[in-house]
Amino acid sequence: MTENEIATHVVDAAYRVHTSLGPGLFESVYEAALVYELNKRGLQFVQQQLIPVQYESIVFDKGFRADMVVEDKVILELKSVETVAPVHKKQLLTYLRLADKRLGLLINFGETLIKDGITRVVNKLQE
């Protein structure tokens, strides 16, 4: 499955979660509901995956935690905030680079319409 095919499934799952629950809940609630939806679709994923960071010859085992990594290809960064800040997109791009992944989705469940809360962030993705 390609990154774009995975993203299509994730966006549909996020839409279903947001339509049912609406905005304003904790991020952890949306993550749990998204886990349920991704499981229904048979997608493989890891929650709170540790990604090491290498600096010169030193490897930091606890570089960062990806909220979710789907099919070992797409990183999901989940938010439940009023407004996504530019730093959130930069953060996801950094995660993609460090994990050597090509596509990330920044999903803000705090938006009134989920379509306004989903941002694609790419790292050398071949379209």
VEXBASE-36651 format. One record per atom (N, C-alpha, C, O): residue in one letter; x negated, y negated, z negated. Coordinates in steps of 0.2 Angstrom, whole numbers, padded with zeros to 4 digits, always signed. Each point is the difference from the previous one (the first is absolute). Example, Ala and Ser with C-alpha at 12.3 -4.5 7.8 and 13.67 -1.06 7.14 Angstrom:
A-0066+0028-0039
A+0004-0006+0000
A-0004-0006+0000
A-0005+0001-0003
S+0007-0006+0007
S-0004-0006-0001
S+0004-0005-0003
S-0003-0006-0001
This chain:
M-0004+0006+0000
M+0004-0006+0000
M-0005-0006+0000
M-0004-0001-0004
T+0006-0004+0008
T-0004-0006+0001
T+0002-0005-0006
T+0005+0001-0003
E-0009-0006+0002
E+0001-0005-0005
E+0006-0004+0001
E+0004-0001-0004
N-0002+0000+0011
N+0006-0004+0001
N+0006+0005-0001
N+0005-0003-0002
E-0005+0009+0003
E+0005+0005-0001
E+0001+0000-0008
E+0006+0000-0002
I-0011+0001-0001
I+0001+0000-0008
I+0003-0007-0002
I+0004+0000-0004
A-0006-0005+0007
A+0002-0007-0002
A+0008+0000+0001
A+0004-0003-0004
T-0002+0006+0009
T+0007+0000+0002
T+0004+0003-0005
T+0005-0002-0003
H-0007+0008+0000
H+0003+0004-0005
H+0000-0004-0007
H+0005-0001-0003
V-0011-0002+0002
V+0000-0004-0006
V+0004-0006+0000
V+0004-0002-0005
V-0003-0002+0010
V+0004-0006+0001
V+0007+0002-0001
V+0004-0003-0004
D-0002+0009+0007
D+0007+0002-0001
D+0002+0002-0007
D+0005-0001-0003
A-0010+0005+0000
A+0001+0001-0007
A+0000-0006-0005
A+0004+0000-0004
A-0008-0005+0005
A+0000-0006-0003
A+0007-0004+0001
A+0003-0002-0005
Y-0001+0002+0011
Y+0007-0003+0001
Y+0005+0004-0004
Y+0005-0004-0003
R-0005+0010+0003
R+0005+0004-0004
R+0000-0001-0007
R+0005-0001-0004
V-0011+0000+0001
V-0001-0001-0007
V+0002-0007-0002
V+0004-0001-0004
H-0006-0004+0008
H+0002-0007-0001
H+0008-0001+0001
H+0003-0004-0004
T+0000+0007+0009
T+0007-0001+0001
T+0004+0003-0006
T+0005-0003-0002
S-0008+0009-0001
S+0004+0003-0005
S-0001-0004-0007
S+0004-0001-0004
L-0011-0001+0003
L-0001-0003-0007
L+0000-0008+0000
L+0001-0003-0005
G-0002+0000+0011
G-0001-0007+0000
G-0006-0003-0003
G-0004+0004-0002
P+0003-0010+0003
P-0006-0003-0003
P+0000-0001-0008
P+0006+0000-0002
G-0012-0001-0001
G+0000-0002-0007
G-0002+0005-0005
G+0000-0002-0006
L-0001+0008+0008
L-0002+0005-0005
L-0008+0000+0000
L-0003-0003+0004
F+0001+0007-0009
F-0007+0001+0000
F-0003+0004+0005
F+0003+0004+0003
E-0009-0005-0001
E-0004+0003+0006
E+0000+0008-0002
E+0001+0004+0005
S-0001-0002-0011
S+0000+0007-0001
S+0006+0004+0002
S+0000+0006+0001
V+0006-0010-0002
V+0006+0003+0002
V+0000+0001+0008
V+0002+0005+0002
Y-0004-0010+0001
Y+0000+0001+0008
Y-0005+0005+0002
Y+0002+0004+0004
E-0007-0003-0008
E-0005+0005+0002
E+0003+0007-0001
E-0001+0005+0004
A+0004-0004-0010
A+0004+0006-0001
A+0005+0002+0005
A+0000+0006+0002
A+0004-0011+0000
A+0005+0001+0005
A-0003+0002+0007
A+0002+0004+0004
L-0008-0008-0002
L-0003+0001+0006
L-0003+0007+0000
L+0000+0004+0005
V-0003-0001-0011
V-0002+0006+0000
V+0005+0005+0002
V-0001+0005+0004
Y+0007-0006-0007
Y+0006+0005+0001
Y+0001+0000+0008
Y+0001+0005+0003
E+0000-0011+0000
E+0001-0001+0007
E-0005+0003+0005
E+0001+0004+0004
L-0008-0004-0006
L-0005+0002+0004
L+0000+0008-0001
L-0001+0004+0005
N+0003-0001-0011
N+0000+0007-0001
N+0006+0003+0005
N-0001+0005+0003
K+0006-0009-0003
K+0006+0003+0004
K-0002+0000+0007
K+0002+0004+0004
R-0007-0008-0001
R-0002+0000+0007
R-0006+0005+0001
R-0002+0001+0005
G+0000+0002-0011
G-0005+0005+0001
G-0007-0003+0001
G-0005+0003+0002
L+0004-0009-0004
L-0007-0004+0001
L-0004+0002-0006
L+0002+0000-0006
Q-0008+0001+0007
Q-0005+0001-0005
Q-0003-0007-0002
Q-0001-0004+0004
F+0000+0003-0011
F-0003-0006-0002
F-0003+0001-0007
F+0001+0005-0003
V-0005-0010+0001
V-0003+0000-0006
V+0002-0007-0003
V-0001-0005+0003
Q+0003+0005-0010
Q+0001-0006-0003
Q-0006-0002-0004
Q-0003+0004-0003
Q+0002-0010+0002
Q-0005-0003-0004
Q-0007+0003+0001
Q-0003+0002-0005
Q+0002-0001+0011
Q-0007+0003+0002
Q-0006-0004-0001
Q+0000-0006+0002
L-0004+0009-0006
L-0007-0004-0001
L-0004+0000+0007
L-0001+0005+0003
I-0001-0011-0002
I-0005-0001+0006
I-0006-0002-0002
I-0001-0006-0003
P-0005+0009+0003
P-0006-0002-0002
P-0003-0006+0004
P+0002-0001+0006
V-0006-0003-0009
V-0003-0005+0004
V-0008+0001+0000
V-0003+0001-0006
Q+0000-0002+0011
Q-0007+0000+0001
Q-0003-0006+0000
Q+0002-0004+0005
Y-0007+0002-0009
Y-0004-0006+0001
Y-0007+0002+0000
Y-0003+0003-0005
E-0001-0004+0010
E-0006+0002+0002
E-0001+0008-0002
E+0004+0004+0003
S-0008-0002-0008
S+0000+0007-0001
S+0004+0002-0006
S+0000+0006-0002
I+0004-0010-0001
I+0004+0001-0006
I+0008+0001+0003
I+0002-0003+0004
V+0001+0009-0007
V+0007+0001+0002
V+0004-0001-0007
V-0002+0003-0005
F+0007-0007+0005
F+0004-0001-0005
F+0006+0004+0001
F+0004-0001+0004
D-0003+0006-0009
D+0005+0005+0001
D+0007-0003+0000
D+0005+0002+0003
K-0004-0008-0007
K+0006-0003-0001
K+0000-0007+0003
K+0001-0005-0003
G-0002+0005+0010
G+0000-0006+0004
G+0007-0003+0000
G+0001-0006-0002
F+0004+0010+0004
F+0007-0003+0000
F+0005+0006+0000
F-0002+0006+0002
R+0008-0007-0003
R+0005+0005+0000
R+0005-0003+0006
R+0003-0005+0000
A-0002+0010+0005
A+0005-0001+0005
A+0007+0002-0003
A+0000+0005-0003
D+0005-0009+0004
D+0007+0001-0003
D+0002+0007+0003
D+0002+0005-0004
M-0003-0004+0011
M+0001+0006+0003
M-0004+0001+0006
M-0001-0005+0004
V-0001+0011-0002
V-0003+0001+0006
V+0004+0006+0003
V+0001+0005-0002
V+0002-0007+0008
V+0005+0005+0004
V-0004+0003+0005
V-0003-0003+0005
E+0004+0010-0005
E-0003+0004+0005
E-0008-0001+0001
E-0003+0001+0005
D+0000-0003-0010
D-0007-0002+0000
D-0002-0005+0005
D-0006+0000+0003
K+0011-0004-0001
K-0001-0005+0006
K+0002-0007-0002
K-0003-0005+0003
V+0008+0004-0006
V+0003-0006-0001
V+0001-0002-0008
V+0002+0004-0004
I-0005-0010+0003
I+0000-0002-0007
I+0006-0004-0001
I+0001-0005+0004
L+0003+0006-0010
L+0005-0004-0001
L-0002-0004-0007
L-0002+0002-0005
E+0003-0009+0006
E+0000-0004-0006
E+0007-0003-0001
E+0003-0004+0003
L-0001+0006-0009
L+0007-0002-0002
L+0000-0006-0005
L-0004+0000-0004
K+0009-0004+0005
K+0001-0006-0004
K+0007-0001-0001
K+0004+0002+0004
S-0002-0006-0010
S+0006-0002-0001
S+0000-0007-0003
S+0000-0001-0006
V-0002-0003+0011
V-0001-0007-0002
V+0004-0005+0004
V+0003+0002+0005
E-0002-0008-0008
E+0004-0005+0004
E-0003-0002+0007
E+0003+0000+0005
T-0010-0001-0005
T-0004-0001+0006
T-0006+0003+0000
T-0004+0001-0005
V+0002+0002+0011
V-0006+0003+0001
V-0005-0005+0001
V+0001-0004+0004
A-0007+0004-0007
A-0005-0005+0001
A-0005+0003+0005
A-0001+0006+0001
P-0003-0011+0002
P-0005+0002+0005
P-0005+0005-0003
P-0002+0004+0004
V+0001-0004-0010
V-0005+0004-0003
V+0002+0007+0000
V-0004+0005+0000
H+0011-0003+0000
H+0002+0006+0000
H-0002+0004+0007
H-0001+0006+0000
K+0002-0010+0005
K-0002+0003+0007
K-0007+0001+0001
K-0002+0005+0002
K-0002-0010-0005
K-0008+0001+0000
K-0002+0006-0004
K-0004+0004+0002
Q+0008-0003-0008
Q-0002+0006-0004
Q+0002+0006+0004
Q-0004+0005-0001
L+0009-0004+0004
L+0002+0006+0004
L-0005+0001+0005
L-0002+0006+0002
L+0000-0011+0002
L-0005+0001+0005
L-0007+0002-0003
L-0003+0004+0003
T+0001-0006-0009
T-0006+0002-0003
T+0001+0007-0002
T-0005+0004+0001
Y+0011-0002-0003
Y+0001+0007-0002
Y-0001+0005+0006
Y-0003+0005+0000
L+0006-0008+0006
L+0000+0004+0006
L-0008+0001+0002
L-0002+0006+0002
R-0001-0011-0002
R-0008+0000+0002
R-0003+0005-0005
R-0004+0004+0003
L+0005-0004-0009
L-0004+0004-0005
L+0002+0007+0001
L-0004+0005-0001
A+0010-0004+0002
A+0003+0007+0001
A-0001+0003+0007
A+0002+0006+0001
D-0004-0010+0004
D-0001+0002+0007
D+0007+0002+0003
D+0000+0005+0003
K+0005-0009-0005
K+0007+0001+0003
K+0001-0005+0005
K-0003-0006+0000
R+0008+0007+0004
R+0001-0005+0006
R+0007-0004-0001
R+0000-0005+0003
L+0004+0008-0007
L+0007-0004-0001
L+0002+0000-0007
L+0000+0005-0004
G+0002-0011+0002
G+0003-0001-0007
G+0007-0003+0001
G+0001-0005+0004
L+0003+0006-0009
L+0007-0004+0000
L+0000-0003-0007
L+0000+0004-0005
L+0001-0010+0005
L+0001-0004-0006
L+0008-0001+0000
L+0003-0003+0004
I+0000+0006-0009
I+0007+0001-0001
I+0002-0004-0006
I-0001+0002-0006
N+0005-0008+0007
N+0002-0004-0006
N+0008+0002-0001
N+0004-0003+0004
F-0002+0006-0009
F+0007+0002-0001
F+0003-0006-0004
F+0006+0000-0001
G-0010-0005+0000
G+0003-0006-0003
G+0004-0005+0005
G+0004-0004-0002
E-0005+0005+0008
E+0004-0004+0005
E+0007+0002+0001
E+0002+0005-0002
T+0002-0010+0004
T+0007+0001+0000
T+0002+0005+0006
T+0004+0005-0001
L-0008-0006+0007
L+0000+0005+0005
L-0006+0004+0001
L-0005-0003+0000
I+0005+0009+0000
I-0006+0004+0000
I-0004-0001+0006
I-0007+0000+0000
K+0010-0001+0006
K-0004-0002+0006
K-0004-0006-0001
K-0005+0000+0003
D+0006-0004-0007
D-0004-0006-0002
D-0006+0002-0005
D-0004-0004-0001
G+0005+0009-0002
G-0005+0002-0005
G-0005+0006+0002
G-0004+0002-0004
I+0004-0001+0011
I-0005+0005+0002
I-0005-0003+0005
I+0002-0003+0005
T-0008+0004-0007
T-0006-0003+0004
T-0004+0006+0002
T-0003+0003-0004
R+0001-0003+0011
R-0005+0005+0002
R-0007-0003+0000
R-0001-0006+0002
V-0003+0009-0005
V-0007-0002+0000
V-0005+0005+0003
V+0001+0006-0002
V-0004-0008+0007
V-0004+0005+0004
V-0008-0001-0001
V-0002-0005-0001
N-0001+0011+0002
N-0008+0000+0000
N-0002+0004+0005
N-0001+0006+0000
K+0000-0009+0006
K-0002+0003+0006
K+0004+0005+0003
K-0002+0006+0002
L+0009-0007-0003
L+0005+0005+0002
L+0001+0000+0008
L+0000-0005+0003
Q-0001+0011+0000
Q+0001+0000+0007
Q+0008+0001+0001
Q+0003+0005-0002
E+0000-0010+0005
E+0007+0000+0001
E+0002+0004+0006
E+0006+0001+0002
